[in-house]
Amino acid sequence: MDCDILIRGGEVIDPSQNLRGVRDIAVQDGKIARVGEQLADVTAKQTVDARGLYVVPGLIDLHVHVYHRHMQLGLEPDSLCSAGGVTTMLDAGSAGSDNFDGFRHHIIDRAETQVFALVNLCCIGLVAADKGELLDRRYADVAGAVRTIRENPDVAVGIKIRAGSHIIGTGETGWANFHDAVAAAREAGTMLMVHIGNSPMRIPEMLEHFQPGDCLTHCFKGGLERILDSDGRVWSEVRAAAERGVIFDVGHGAGSFQWEVVEAALEQGFEPGTISTDLHVRNVHGPVYDMPTTMSKFLMLGVPLERVVEMSTTRPAAALGRENDLGTLREGTTADIAVLEKRDGPFVFTDSYQQTRTGNELLVAATTIRRGDLVPGGGGLRVARV
């Protein structure tokens, strides 16, 4: 058999198939053609020597900001692919109904990396994020957000609201904005993602309005309003929401990941549903860096590698409703593949509050294959090892 790319001898980890073991993977015409223990009869135009490395589905980052050059936080999406092994990403509300067409034209449609997007309830998205985009209720656009999703069903997958007091207001104003976001998601028939952060309403109160498939991001944020009660216990309402299918997403960011919160939650048996970065210009050079570094923090905290990979591939694919083709290495699916190198430490990891922990493992994206093409950068695995 002839193929475009052959990945040889890597330790394949694919939670969608409960697969972990040394395998070869053949890629042809943008699809995963064959997976086998030894594909001795396969010849390839390009070969990746993955011995001693992990081969996983292309990583899916469920929280990024990539409205590059059009809003102050935006990064260039394709650079995140090569640096972090991310082949699919979800922009978390950078644009709203008034500027989504521009976001799609200038960024989404021109990116090689697959970008999905949430539509911000605020009609101008995060263009003026530092000013509090929903303090003025005139910017809340339910009808426009729903219309935008209906006009862009292939990329617009949900509604986003940042539910902080300095963003949506307090009292009746805060609740009115929150209810508008819920109403928009329900009318559009899509997911709702809610950013928590010094929120004007308690998390258990917000969760009463969540449906299965909705997402609470920044789930390990510190501060006054968090997933832990005053005794440091995970709210029973949080556990109940997770059990009924609400997604608790990491969304690390520059201010939304505190060691004490994540450690307490894990000690009590509460894990996130999905691992994501909330990458933007203010954290890409630390403390977040990239998706593999964020994954490595959970390895350091004792979460098994298979589950870390699942939280970064299979589960976010399901959250996007694309589990039949993304987040998997099944034969016949899109050839999105990340080859990860495990480097031995010690390494110093930093949360969003300048506190550190030391770990012994760091995952690094060595090579990325995006829709069947080797992505430039990210490692030297095109050179065979002796």
TISE-318213 format. One line per field, with one value per residue (C-alpha): residue in one letter; x, y, z. Coordinates in Angstrom, 1 decimal, decimal comma. Layout:
# TISE-318213
residuo	a:...
x	X:...
y	Y:...
z	Z:...
# end
This chain:
# TISE-318213
residuo	m:d:c:d:i:l:i:r:g:g:e:v:i:d:p:s:q:n:l:r:g:v:r:d:i:a:v:q:d:g:k:i:a:r:v:g:e:q:l:a:d:v:t:a:k:q:t:v:d:a:r:g:l:y:v:v:p:g:l:i:d:l:h:v:h:v:y:h:r:h:m:q:l:g:l:e:p:d:s:l:c:s:a:g:g:v:t:t:m:l:d:a:g:s:a:g:s:d:n:f:d:g:f:r:h:h:i:i:d:r:a:e:t:q:v:f:a:l:v:n:l:c:c:i:g:l:v:a:a:d:k:g:e:l:l:d:r:r:y:a:d:v:a:g:a:v:r:t:i:r:e:n:p:d:v:a:v:g:i:k:i:r:a:g:s:h:i:i:g:t:g:e:t:g:w:a:n:f:h:d:a:v:a:a:a:r:e:a:g:t:m:l:m:v:h:i:g:n:s:p:m:r:i:p:e:m:l:e:h:f:q:p:g:d:c:l:t:h:c:f:k:g:g:l:e:r:i:l:d:s:d:g:r:v:w:s:e:v:r:a:a:a:e:r:g:v:i:f:d:v:g:h:g:a:g:s:f:q:w:e:v:v:e:a:a:l:e:q:g:f:e:p:g:t:i:s:t:d:l:h:v:r:n:v:h:g:p:v:y:d:m:p:t:t:m:s:k:f:l:m:l:g:v:p:l:e:r:v:v:e:m:s:t:t:r:p:a:a:a:l:g:r:e:n:d:l:g:t:l:r:e:g:t:t:a:d:i:a:v:l:e:k:r:d:g:p:f:v:f:t:d:s:y:q:q:t:r:t:g:n:e:l:l:v:a:a:t:t:i:r:r:g:d:l:v:p:g:g:g:g:l:r:v:a:r:v
x	0,0:1,2:0,3:1,1:2,4:3,4:3,8:5,9:6,3:4,6:2,7:-0,8:-3,3:-6,9:-9,6:-12,3:-11,3:-9,9:-6,6:-3,1:-0,2:2,6:1,1:1,8:-0,6:-0,9:-2,5:-3,8:-5,9:-6,4:-7,8:-6,5:-6,2:-4,8:-3,8:-1,9:0,9:3,3:2,4:5,3:3,6:3,1:5,4:5,0:6,0:6,9:7,7:7,5:9,7:7,6:9,4:9,4:6,7:3,0:0,7:-2,8:-5,7:-5,1:-5,7:-8,9:-8,7:-12,2:-11,3:-9,1:-9,2:-8,1:-9,7:-6,2:-5,6:-9,2:-9,5:-6,8:-6,5:-6,5:-3,8:-3,0:-4,7:-2,3:0,7:-1,1:-1,5:2,2:3,3:0,8:-0,5:-3,9:-5,8:-9,2:-10,0:-13,1:-12,9:-14,8:-16,9:-14,3:-17,0:-20,7:-23,5:-22,1:-18,6:-18,9:-19,0:-15,6:-14,2:-15,3:-14,0:-10,6:-9,8:-11,9:-12,1:-8,4:-7,0:-5,6:-6,5:-10,1:-11,7:-15,2:-16,7:-19,1:-21,1:-20,8:-24,1:-22,5:-23,0:-19,4:-17,8:-14,6:-13,5:-13,9:-13,5:-11,8:-14,7:-17,3:-19,1:-22,6:-22,7:-24,8:-27,8:-28,1:-25,2:-27,0:-28,3:-30,3:-31,9:-28,6:-26,7:-29,4:-29,4:-25,6:-25,6:-28,3:-26,4:-23,1:-24,2:-20,9:-18,7:-20,9:-21,7:-23,0:-23,4:-20,8:-21,3:-18,6:-20,6:-18,5:-19,9:-17,6:-18,8:-22,5:-23,4:-25,0:-28,6:-31,3:-28,9:-26,6:-29,5:-31,1:-27,9:-27,5:-31,1:-30,6:-27,6:-29,6:-32,5:-30,3:-28,7:-32,1:-33,6:-30,6:-30,6:-26,9:-24,5:-24,1:-20,7:-20,5:-17,3:-17,3:-15,2:-16,4:-19,9:-22,9:-24,8:-23,8:-22,6:-25,3:-27,9:-26,4:-26,3:-30,1:-30,3:-27,8:-28,8:-26,7:-24,0:-23,8:-20,3:-19,0:-15,5:-12,7:-14,0:-10,8:-10,9:-10,1:-11,8:-15,1:-17,2:-15,9:-16,9:-16,0:-18,2:-16,9:-15,7:-13,6:-16,0:-17,2:-20,8:-23,3:-25,0:-21,7:-21,5:-25,1:-24,7:-21,7:-23,6:-26,4:-24,0:-22,9:-19,3:-16,8:-14,0:-10,6:-10,1:-6,8:-6,1:-4,2:-6,5:-8,6:-6,6:-5,7:-3,7:-5,7:-9,0:-8,0:-6,1:-9,1:-11,5:-9,3:-8,8:-12,6:-12,8:-14,1:-12,3:-12,9:-14,8:-12,4:-8,9:-8,5:-6,1:-8,0:-4,9:-4,6:-1,9:-1,6:-0,8:0,7:4,2:3,2:1,7:-0,3:2,1:0,2:-2,1:0,5:1,8:-1,7:-2,1:1,2:-0,2:-2,8:-0,3:1,7:-1,5:-1,9:-4,5:-3,7:-2,3:-5,2:-7,8:-5,7:-5,7:-9,4:-10,1:-8,1:-9,5:-12,5:-14,5:-14,1:-15,0:-18,2:-18,9:-18,6:-20,9:-18,0:-17,0:-17,6:-14,7:-12,6:-10,8:-10,2:-7,8:-10,3:-9,7:-11,6:-11,7:-10,0:-6,2:-5,7:-2,8:-0,5:2,8:3,8:7,2:7,4:10,4:11,7:12,0:11,9:9,8:8,2:4,5:2,7:-1,0:-2,8:-2,0:1,8:2,0:4,2:4,3:7,0:6,4:8,6:7,0:6,4:4,5:5,8:4,2:6,9:4,9:1,4:-0,6:-3,6:-6,1:-3,5:-0,7:2,5:2,4:5,6:7,4:7,0:9,9:12,4:10,8:11,1:14,7:15,0:16,8:19,5
y	0,0:3,5:6,4:10,1:9,9:6,9:7,4:4,5:3,0:5,5:4,8:5,5:6,7:7,0:7,1:7,0:3,4:2,5:2,1:2,3:0,6:0,8:1,2:2,4:4,9:5,4:8,6:9,0:11,7:13,6:10,5:7,9:4,9:2,2:1,6:-1,5:-3,0:-3,2:-1,9:-3,6:-3,5:0,3:2,7:6,5:9,8:11,0:9,0:10,2:8,2:8,3:5,7:6,6:9,3:9,5:9,6:11,0:12,6:16,2:18,3:20,3:23,5:24,4:28,0:30,4:33,9:34,2:37,3:38,4:42,2:43,0:42,7:43,3:39,7:37,9:35,5:34,1:30,6:28,7:29,4:27,8:24,6:24,1:25,2:23,1:20,2:21,8:21,0:22,3:25,2:27,0:30,8:31,7:34,7:37,2:38,4:39,2:39,7:43,0:41,8:38,0:38,3:40,1:37,5:34,8:36,5:37,6:34,8:31,6:31,1:32,0:29,8:26,4:25,2:24,4:27,2:27,0:30,0:31,0:34,1:36,7:38,0:41,4:42,6:43,8:40,8:41,6:44,6:46,7:44,0:46,1:48,5:45,8:44,8:44,3:47,0:48,9:46,6:48,0:45,8:42,6:41,2:38,0:38,2:39,1:36,3:33,7:35,0:34,8:31,2:30,3:32,1:30,3:26,8:25,2:27,3:29,1:26,5:28,4:31,5:33,0:35,4:36,5:36,6:38,9:41,8:44,2:42,8:42,2:44,4:43,4:42,9:43,0:44,1:41,2:38,7:40,2:39,7:36,2:35,3:36,8:34,5:31,5:32,5:33,0:29,5:27,9:29,6:28,8:25,2:25,4:25,2:28,0:28,8:30,9:32,5:32,7:35,4:37,4:36,7:38,7:35,4:32,2:29,3:27,0:29,6:29,8:26,1:25,9:27,3:25,0:22,1:19,0:20,2:23,7:24,7:26,5:27,6:28,8:26,0:26,2:30,0:31,4:34,4:35,0:32,9:29,4:25,8:25,3:26,3:28,3:25,0:24,1:21,4:21,0:22,3:19,5:21,4:21,4:17,6:17,2:19,4:17,4:14,2:15,5:16,5:20,0:20,5:22,0:23,4:24,4:27,7:28,3:31,9:34,6:34,8:31,6:28,7:28,4:25,4:25,3:25,0:22,4:20,4:20,5:19,4:16,5:15,3:15,2:13,2:16,0:16,3:18,8:17,6:19,3:20,9:24,2:27,1:30,4:31,4:35,1:37,7:38,2:34,6:32,9:33,7:32,5:31,1:29,1:28,8:26,1:23,1:20,5:22,6:22,8:19,1:18,6:20,4:17,7:15,0:16,6:16,6:12,9:12,6:9,6:10,2:8,5:10,8:13,9:12,9:12,2:15,6:17,2:15,2:12,9:15,0:18,4:16,7:15,5:19,0:20,4:17,6:16,3:13,1:11,0:12,7:14,6:13,6:10,1:8,0:5,6:4,5:6,7:9,8:13,1:12,8:15,2:13,8:15,2:13,5:14,4:14,1:13,6:15,4:14,5:17,3:18,8:21,6:24,6:25,1:28,4:29,0:32,2:33,7:33,4:30,3:27,4:23,6:21,3:18,4:15,8:15,5:18,1:17,3:19,0:19,0:17,4:17,0:17,9:16,5:18,6:17,2:14,9:17,5:17,8:21,2:23,2:23,7:22,0:19,5:17,7:14,3:14,4:13,4:9,6:8,6:5,9
z	0,0:-0,8:1,5:2,0:5,6:7,7:11,5:12,7:16,2:18,4:21,5:20,3:22,9:21,6:24,3:21,7:21,0:24,4:22,6:24,0:22,5:19,9:16,5:13,0:11,3:7,6:6,3:2,8:1,1:4,4:6,2:8,5:6,2:8,4:12,0:12,8:15,0:12,1:8,7:6,9:3,5:3,5:1,7:2,2:0,7:4,2:7,3:10,9:13,3:16,5:18,6:22,2:21,6:22,2:19,2:20,0:18,1:17,2:20,3:20,6:22,5:23,6:24,7:22,7:21,4:17,8:16,4:15,5:15,0:15,4:19,2:21,8:23,0:19,7:18,6:15,2:15,1:12,9:15,1:18,0:15,9:15,2:18,7:20,6:18,5:18,3:15,1:16,1:18,3:19,6:19,8:23,0:22,0:20,6:18,1:18,4:15,9:14,6:13,7:13,3:9,5:9,7:12,1:9,7:6,5:7,9:10,3:10,3:6,5:6,0:8,7:7,9:11,4:12,0:14,0:15,5:17,3:20,0:19,4:22,2:23,5:23,3:19,7:19,4:21,2:23,0:21,0:24,1:26,7:29,3:29,4:30,4:27,3:28,8:31,4:28,9:28,2:24,7:23,6:24,5:21,2:21,5:18,1:16,4:18,1:17,1:13,5:13,4:14,4:11,9:9,1:10,0:11,2:10,0:12,4:14,9:17,6:20,6:22,8:25,1:28,1:30,5:33,8:35,9:37,8:36,0:32,7:33,0:36,0:39,3:40,5:37,9:35,2:35,7:35,8:32,7:30,7:32,0:31,1:27,7:27,1:28,2:26,0:22,9:23,4:23,8:20,7:18,6:19,9:20,7:23,7:26,2:27,6:30,7:32,0:35,8:37,6:40,6:39,3:40,6:41,1:42,9:40,7:42,1:41,0:37,5:37,1:37,6:34,1:32,4:30,2:29,2:26,8:28,2:29,5:32,6:31,8:34,2:36,5:38,7:39,2:42,6:44,1:45,8:43,5:42,7:42,5:46,2:49,1:52,1:53,6:50,5:49,4:45,8:45,7:45,5:42,7:40,7:41,0:40,1:37,0:35,9:36,3:34,1:31,3:32,0:30,9:33,4:31,3:32,6:30,5:32,3:31,2:33,0:36,0:36,1:37,4:41,0:42,4:45,7:43,9:41,4:44,0:46,4:43,6:42,4:46,0:46,3:43,0:40,9:37,5:34,7:31,7:29,2:29,4:27,6:27,6:27,2:25,2:24,3:24,0:27,8:28,7:25,7:27,1:30,5:32,6:29,9:26,9:25,1:25,3:26,1:29,0:30,4:30,0:31,8:34,9:35,3:34,9:37,7:39,8:39,4:36,6:34,4:31,0:29,2:30,9:30,2:26,5:26,7:28,2:25,4:22,4:22,7:25,2:23,5:20,1:21,7:23,1:19,6:18,2:16,0:17,8:14,7:12,9:15,3:18,5:17,3:15,3:13,9:10,3:7,8:10,0:9,4:9,8:12,7:14,7:17,4:18,2:21,7:23,4:27,1:28,6:32,0:34,6:37,1:35,7:37,4:36,6:37,5:38,0:37,3:40,7:40,4:42,6:41,5:41,7:40,5:38,2:36,6:33,1:30,4:27,2:24,1:20,6:18,4:15,1:14,1:11,2:10,2:7,8:6,4:6,0:8,1:9,7:9,5:12,8:16,1:16,0:14,0:13,5:9,7:10,3:11,1:14,2:14,2
# end
